[in-house]
Amino acid sequence: MYSGNVNYDIIDEAKKLNLLPIIANGDISLNNFSNLDSKYDFEAYMIGREAIGNPLVFKNLCDLEEGKNINKTDLNDQIDLMKKHMFYLVEEYGENRAISAFRGIAPFYIRGFNYAAMFRSNLVKMKSLSDFNDIVKDLVRQNND
Ligand SMILES: Cc1cc2nc3c(=O)[nH]c(=O)nc-3n(C[C@H](O)[C@H](O)[C@H](O)COP(=O)(O)O)c2cc1C
């Protein structure tokens, strides 16, 4: 239910008090990171929503900071990451809990790609690992057609 826009100047005021290391958080993404990092002198950044379904954001931000090129992830990369995430959840929590947790997360992995809306509605209804695997197979097929 988090909403609203972050005010980095207020975080910066805390930073200028020099009492604590300051970790800035809120609305940080690849789009605004360079501007923020050049304008402020925070000790670290914390990334929330931008990392949901986008675990490579941390590597991408480090690459950006080091002036390296960022390779845009394609759908196949996202599907590989999503499958890995699913695998780790099942390993940690067992199939039922993993599936129920992943219903809310999986759609983020395919956000912005073709047919995302259609597959989102399947992913939020999946009941088993076998449903998940079928949906992923369909998604790959649909995008390779
Ligand atoms: C799914 C989700 C769960 C969160 N849970 C908490 C929480 O338990 N405690 C808290 O202080 N903030 C929580 N937050 C807020 C985040 O820590 C963060 O401050 C906020 O999302 C803004 O950062 P972001 O724009 O990078 O997401 C949560 C945010 C999200 C999206």
The ligand as an ORCA input file, in Angstrom:
! r2SCAN-3c Opt
* xyz 0 1
  C       6.061     -5.394     -0.561
  C       6.605     -4.314      0.359
  C       6.725     -4.574      1.718
  C       7.218     -3.598      2.575
  N       7.326     -3.872      3.909
  C       7.794     -2.929      4.743
  C       7.917     -3.181      6.137
  O       7.578     -4.265      6.628
  N       8.421     -2.199      6.935
  C       8.801     -0.973      6.434
  O       9.267     -0.113      7.197
  N       8.702     -0.717      5.113
  C       8.211     -1.648      4.263
  N       8.083     -1.367      2.928
  C       8.532     -0.042      2.436
  C       9.911     -0.205      1.814
  O      10.859     -0.602      2.762
  C      10.377      1.084      1.167
  O      10.598      2.055      2.150
  C       9.379      1.624      0.173
  O       8.897      0.592     -0.651
  C      10.037      2.719     -0.702
  O      11.156      2.216     -1.415
  P      11.050      1.741     -2.928
  O      10.499      2.903     -3.707
  O      12.474      1.390     -3.312
  O      10.125      0.564     -2.954
  C       7.603     -2.328      2.061
  C       7.472     -2.085      0.687
  C       6.968     -3.056     -0.160
  C       6.850     -2.751     -1.643
*
